[in-house]
Amino acid sequence: MFVSSFKQRLKDCLTQNWSDNLSSSSRCDTYCTFKSLLNIEKYLSIDIPFYFRNSFARFLCSIHKLNIELGRRNGLERKDRICSFCFLNGNQLIIEDEYHAFFIC
């Protein structure tokens, strides 16, 4: 009984640490939107080409070349990470994050 209680306590501590680290990270905005539980993602177990799984995982982990990530790496403030396409075509100052790139732009 002690061993199972101890295992559960370790899992709870791990989950809480994961959640705290995720919420305090400046990099994981999109990941926090899609990921709320510490479990294996379903897209990893379905039969899709490796390229798609890899691309999706890289997107969720912010390993891409959108200005939201490039600006973070270069020390720009979030408000200065604008979408160059929207700025050049409509003179709009919109932050280029993952949501904007996929659903708006």
Backbone as ProteinMPNN parsed JSONL, in Angstrom:
{"seq_chain_A": "MFVSSFKQRLKDCLTQNWSDNLSSSSRCDTYCTFKSLLNIEKYLSIDIPFYFRNSFARFLCSIHKLNIELGRRNGLERKDRICSFCFLNGNQLIIEDEYHAFFIC", "coords_chain_A": {"N_chain_A": [[0.813, -1.184, 0.0], [1.971, 1.22, 0.747], [3.849, 1.59, -1.294], [2.291, 1.984, -3.634], [0.95, 4.318, -2.918], [3.11, 6.028, -2.632], [4.103, 6.058, -5.292], [1.94, 7.315, -6.575], [2.053, 9.807, -5.345], [4.541, 10.727, -6.299], [3.928, 10.898, -9.052], [1.977, 12.907, -8.944], [3.515, 15.08, -7.997], [5.317, 15.367, -10.134], [3.55, 16.027, -12.213], [2.535, 18.455, -11.254], [4.901, 20.021, -11.17], [5.52, 20.021, -13.906], [3.301, 21.392, -14.923], [3.602, 23.901, -13.629], [6.102, 24.74, -14.677], [5.413, 24.928, -17.354], [3.431, 26.941, -17.381], [4.909, 29.137, -16.581], [6.664, 29.605, -18.603], [7.874, 31.574, -21.285], [7.832, 30.722, -23.793], [5.986, 28.776, -24.436], [3.316, 29.359, -25.274], [1.453, 28.52, -27.309], [1.605, 25.743, -26.975], [0.548, 25.483, -24.397], [-2.08, 26.092, -24.938], [-3.052, 23.866, -26.312], [-2.319, 21.666, -24.806], [-3.193, 20.195, -21.868], [-3.113, 18.108, -20.12], [-0.787, 15.792, -18.723], [0.115, 13.539, -20.702], [0.49, 11.0, -23.274], [0.428, 12.165, -26.561], [-2.225, 11.842, -28.955], [-1.74, 12.058, -31.695], [0.715, 10.936, -32.008], [0.396, 8.228, -32.027], [-1.207, 7.492, -34.157], [-1.53, 6.394, -37.563], [0.218, 8.182, -39.476], [2.316, 9.895, -41.835], [5.778, 10.242, -40.93], [6.874, 12.78, -41.362], [4.673, 14.566, -41.057], [3.937, 14.138, -38.368], [6.314, 14.964, -37.148], [6.463, 17.654, -38.001], [4.16, 18.717, -36.791], [4.755, 18.333, -34.072], [7.024, 19.963, -33.848], [5.854, 22.438, -34.377], [4.094, 22.703, -32.153], [5.964, 22.883, -30.121], [7.145, 25.282, -30.587], [9.24, 25.444, -32.464], [9.974, 26.966, -34.943], [9.879, 29.419, -37.621], [8.422, 31.758, -37.236], [7.703, 35.183, -36.452], [7.082, 35.53, -33.76], [8.596, 33.661, -32.391], [11.212, 34.05, -33.431], [11.625, 36.705, -32.686], [11.591, 36.43, -29.906], [13.929, 34.971, -29.515], [15.757, 36.883, -30.359], [15.482, 38.891, -28.524], [13.438, 40.775, -28.74], [10.627, 42.726, -27.712], [7.356, 41.406, -27.072], [5.283, 42.857, -28.319], [6.556, 43.932, -30.502], [6.951, 41.972, -32.359], [5.894, 41.673, -35.111], [3.718, 40.74, -37.862], [5.128, 40.5, -40.927], [3.969, 40.257, -43.452], [1.296, 41.194, -43.137], [1.902, 43.771, -42.336], [3.236, 44.85, -44.575], [1.287, 44.6, -46.611], [-1.066, 45.727, -45.626], [-0.47, 47.584, -43.812], [-0.744, 46.958, -41.104], [-0.248, 46.424, -37.658], [0.181, 43.635, -36.362], [0.674, 41.02, -34.104], [2.734, 38.34, -34.972], [1.941, 35.382, -34.295], [1.405, 31.833, -33.706], [-1.333, 31.305, -33.926], [-2.267, 33.503, -35.413], [-0.821, 33.128, -37.819], [-1.84, 30.691, -38.81], [-4.699, 30.886, -38.798], [-5.597, 33.477, -39.425], [-3.901, 35.055, -41.129]], "CA_chain_A": [[0.0, 0.0, 0.0], [2.87, 2.364, 0.791], [4.487, 1.765, -2.595], [1.345, 2.586, -4.574], [0.728, 5.693, -2.456], [4.339, 6.76, -2.958], [4.103, 6.249, -6.748], [0.941, 8.324, -6.897], [2.591, 11.095, -4.878], [5.572, 11.115, -7.263], [3.24, 11.32, -10.272], [1.343, 14.194, -8.671], [4.575, 16.094, -7.942], [5.809, 15.544, -11.494], [2.514, 16.742, -12.964], [2.492, 19.829, -10.765], [6.114, 20.685, -11.651], [5.348, 20.204, -15.354], [2.313, 22.452, -15.112], [4.216, 25.16, -13.204], [7.115, 25.11, -15.663], [4.723, 25.275, -18.591], [2.738, 28.223, -17.24], [5.868, 30.223, -16.382], [7.523, 29.714, -19.775], [7.468, 32.554, -22.293], [7.93, 30.061, -25.087], [4.997, 27.715, -24.614], [1.944, 29.871, -25.352], [0.624, 27.628, -28.134], [1.604, 24.438, -26.338], [-0.398, 25.558, -23.269], [-3.429, 26.129, -25.484], [-3.46, 22.533, -26.751], [-1.907, 20.61, -23.886], [-3.591, 20.467, -20.493], [-2.824, 16.926, -19.318], [0.5, 15.164, -18.958], [-0.11, 12.212, -21.273], [1.001, 10.837, -24.636], [-0.467, 12.757, -27.549], [-2.842, 10.865, -29.852], [-1.163, 12.114, -33.036], [1.926, 10.111, -32.034], [0.065, 6.811, -32.163], [-1.976, 7.2, -35.361], [-0.707, 6.065, -38.726], [0.443, 9.286, -40.408], [3.747, 9.952, -42.162], [6.67, 10.824, -39.933], [7.039, 14.206, -41.649], [3.562, 15.3, -40.476], [4.087, 14.071, -36.91], [7.458, 15.795, -36.8], [6.087, 19.053, -38.213], [3.19, 19.103, -35.768], [5.469, 18.415, -32.798], [7.863, 21.17, -33.903], [4.95, 23.581, -34.255], [3.633, 22.801, -30.765], [7.097, 23.244, -29.259], [7.644, 26.586, -31.061], [10.47, 25.33, -33.239], [9.584, 27.446, -36.267], [10.483, 30.706, -37.97], [7.492, 32.872, -37.123], [8.31, 36.3, -35.719], [6.884, 35.394, -32.319], [9.731, 32.892, -31.874], [12.46, 34.715, -33.804], [11.739, 37.887, -31.83], [11.946, 35.985, -28.554], [15.354, 34.62, -29.551], [16.557, 38.096, -30.567], [15.264, 39.814, -27.424], [12.41, 41.782, -29.022], [9.419, 42.642, -26.905], [6.269, 40.708, -27.77], [4.52, 43.797, -29.145], [7.352, 44.269, -31.684], [7.092, 40.78, -33.212], [4.752, 41.852, -36.008], [3.622, 39.964, -39.099], [5.643, 41.332, -42.016], [3.012, 40.218, -44.556], [0.195, 42.113, -42.825], [2.433, 45.124, -42.288], [3.528, 45.303, -45.943], [0.088, 44.618, -47.455], [-2.188, 46.477, -45.081], [0.072, 48.498, -42.81], [-1.319, 46.568, -39.813], [0.734, 45.963, -36.68], [-0.409, 42.463, -35.712], [1.703, 40.085, -33.642], [2.752, 37.108, -35.766], [2.047, 34.162, -33.509], [0.949, 30.654, -34.412], [-2.759, 31.462, -34.223], [-2.387, 34.451, -36.52], [-0.272, 32.543, -39.045], [-2.683, 29.604, -39.32], [-6.127, 31.141, -38.912], [-5.94, 34.826, -39.863], [-3.064, 35.581, -42.199]], "C_chain_A": [[0.868, 1.264, 0.0], [3.469, 2.644, -0.581], [3.53, 2.422, -3.59], [1.041, 4.037, -4.187], [1.932, 6.572, -2.801], [4.428, 7.032, -4.458], [3.122, 7.334, -7.154], [1.421, 9.712, -6.495], [3.669, 11.598, -5.832], [4.955, 11.601, -8.568], [2.602, 12.692, -10.089], [2.37, 15.326, -8.635], [5.123, 16.395, -9.326], [4.813, 16.355, -12.324], [2.447, 18.202, -12.538], [3.721, 20.61, -11.223], [6.021, 20.974, -13.141], [4.396, 21.363, -15.636], [2.883, 23.821, -14.728], [5.256, 25.642, -14.211], [6.476, 25.576, -16.966], [4.074, 26.649, -18.487], [3.709, 29.389, -17.065], [6.784, 30.434, -17.591], [6.986, 30.754, -20.75], [7.377, 31.912, -23.67], [6.728, 29.175, -25.404], [3.558, 28.207, -24.708], [1.031, 28.935, -26.131], [0.515, 26.252, -27.499], [0.607, 24.407, -25.187], [-1.845, 25.541, -23.752], [-3.938, 24.725, -25.794], [-3.225, 21.448, -25.715], [-2.297, 20.966, -22.46], [-3.3, 19.286, -19.562], [-1.462, 16.356, -19.693], [0.261, 13.722, -19.395], [0.456, 12.173, -22.687], [-0.03, 11.374, -25.613], [-0.98, 11.705, -28.534], [-2.217, 10.877, -31.244], [0.118, 11.291, -33.137], [1.621, 8.637, -32.29], [-0.779, 6.494, -33.395], [-1.033, 7.035, -36.547], [-0.691, 7.233, -39.718], [1.938, 9.329, -40.699], [4.555, 10.688, -41.093], [6.799, 12.334, -40.125], [5.925, 15.037, -40.999], [3.62, 15.304, -38.945], [5.197, 15.004, -36.439], [7.114, 17.278, -36.921], [5.128, 19.538, -37.139], [3.863, 19.262, -34.404], [6.348, 19.664, -32.754], [7.022, 22.429, -33.765], [4.513, 23.775, -32.812], [4.732, 23.26, -29.823], [7.756, 24.557, -29.669], [9.013, 26.506, -31.713], [10.108, 25.663, -34.683], [10.181, 28.822, -36.482], [9.473, 31.846, -38.026], [8.131, 33.949, -36.249], [8.12, 36.21, -34.217], [8.058, 34.652, -31.688], [11.062, 33.56, -32.208], [12.688, 35.958, -32.949], [12.119, 37.538, -30.41], [13.432, 35.66, -28.486], [16.248, 35.85, -29.658], [16.321, 39.163, -29.509], [14.271, 40.927, -27.704], [11.238, 41.62, -28.056], [8.302, 42.015, -27.729], [5.504, 41.638, -28.71], [5.249, 44.172, -30.434], [7.531, 43.098, -32.653], [5.931, 40.729, -34.21], [4.859, 40.98, -37.258], [4.057, 40.863, -40.254], [4.686, 41.349, -43.204], [1.872, 41.21, -44.321], [0.669, 43.563, -42.798], [2.675, 45.663, -43.697], [2.276, 45.451, -46.792], [-1.061, 45.442, -46.894], [-1.781, 47.47, -44.023], [-0.545, 48.247, -41.433], [-0.223, 46.036, -38.905], [0.108, 44.847, -35.843], [0.72, 41.52, -35.326], [1.598, 38.789, -34.44], [3.01, 35.916, -34.845], [1.446, 33.009, -34.307], [-0.53, 30.785, -34.808], [-2.949, 32.38, -35.423], [-1.927, 33.829, -37.837], [-1.21, 31.487, -39.646], [-4.118, 30.014, -39.609], [-6.499, 32.517, -39.462], [-5.194, 35.212, -41.127], [-3.121, 34.751, -43.472]], "O_chain_A": [[0.544, 2.25, -0.661], [3.585, 3.801, -0.986], [3.931, 3.331, -4.317], [0.892, 4.888, -5.063], [1.774, 7.721, -3.212], [4.796, 8.137, -4.856], [3.441, 8.181, -7.989], [1.216, 10.68, -7.227], [3.703, 12.789, -6.142], [5.402, 12.6, -9.133], [2.678, 13.539, -10.978], [2.127, 16.405, -9.176], [5.367, 17.555, -9.658], [5.205, 17.266, -13.053], [2.314, 19.089, -13.381], [3.587, 21.764, -11.63], [6.403, 22.055, -13.589], [4.667, 22.208, -16.489], [2.661, 24.8, -15.441], [5.284, 26.823, -14.559], [6.956, 26.516, -17.599], [4.165, 27.442, -19.423], [3.356, 30.527, -17.375], [7.598, 31.357, -17.591], [5.784, 30.808, -21.009], [6.882, 32.533, -24.611], [6.496, 28.863, -26.573], [2.653, 27.509, -24.249], [-0.053, 28.593, -25.658], [-0.564, 25.659, -27.49], [-0.106, 23.419, -25.012], [-2.731, 25.039, -23.061], [-5.11, 24.421, -25.569], [-3.882, 20.408, -25.754], [-1.786, 21.937, -21.902], [-3.248, 19.457, -18.344], [-1.042, 16.434, -20.847], [0.212, 12.807, -18.573], [0.855, 13.204, -23.229], [-1.219, 11.072, -25.504], [-0.25, 10.784, -28.901], [-2.163, 9.843, -31.909], [0.563, 10.98, -34.242], [2.496, 7.886, -32.723], [-1.046, 5.32, -33.655], [0.112, 7.486, -36.521], [-1.473, 7.271, -40.667], [2.74, 8.85, -39.897], [4.074, 11.621, -40.451], [6.83, 13.082, -39.148], [6.2, 16.102, -40.447], [3.386, 16.33, -38.306], [5.04, 15.736, -35.462], [7.442, 18.066, -36.034], [5.272, 20.65, -36.634], [3.577, 20.208, -33.67], [6.407, 20.346, -31.73], [7.435, 23.384, -33.107], [4.557, 24.893, -32.298], [4.464, 23.949, -28.839], [8.816, 24.905, -29.15], [9.848, 27.393, -31.535], [9.957, 24.78, -35.526], [10.906, 29.333, -35.628], [9.655, 32.797, -38.786], [8.99, 33.662, -35.415], [8.924, 36.762, -33.466], [8.471, 34.976, -30.575], [11.947, 33.628, -31.356], [13.815, 36.232, -32.536], [12.884, 38.262, -29.773], [14.114, 36.023, -27.527], [17.356, 35.87, -29.122], [16.908, 40.242, -29.589], [14.253, 41.927, -26.987], [10.909, 40.509, -27.64], [8.315, 42.094, -28.958], [5.119, 41.22, -29.802], [4.624, 44.679, -31.365], [8.208, 43.243, -33.672], [5.088, 39.833, -34.146], [5.944, 40.547, -37.648], [3.416, 41.878, -40.524], [4.599, 42.36, -43.9], [1.527, 41.981, -45.216], [-0.064, 44.472, -43.186], [2.351, 46.816, -43.979], [2.212, 46.355, -47.625], [-1.957, 45.821, -47.649], [-2.625, 48.122, -43.408], [-0.832, 49.184, -40.689], [0.637, 45.275, -39.348], [-0.423, 45.087, -34.759], [1.617, 41.253, -36.126], [0.519, 38.211, -34.57], [4.152, 35.501, -34.648], [1.027, 33.191, -35.45], [-0.913, 30.407, -35.915], [-3.707, 32.064, -36.34], [-2.588, 33.997, -38.862], [-1.35, 31.408, -40.866], [-4.703, 29.533, -40.58], [-7.625, 32.7, -39.926], [-5.809, 35.655, -42.097], [-2.461, 35.083, -44.457]]}, "name": "protein", "num_of_chains": 1, "seq": "MFVSSFKQRLKDCLTQNWSDNLSSSSRCDTYCTFKSLLNIEKYLSIDIPFYFRNSFARFLCSIHKLNIELGRRNGLERKDRICSFCFLNGNQLIIEDEYHAFFIC"}
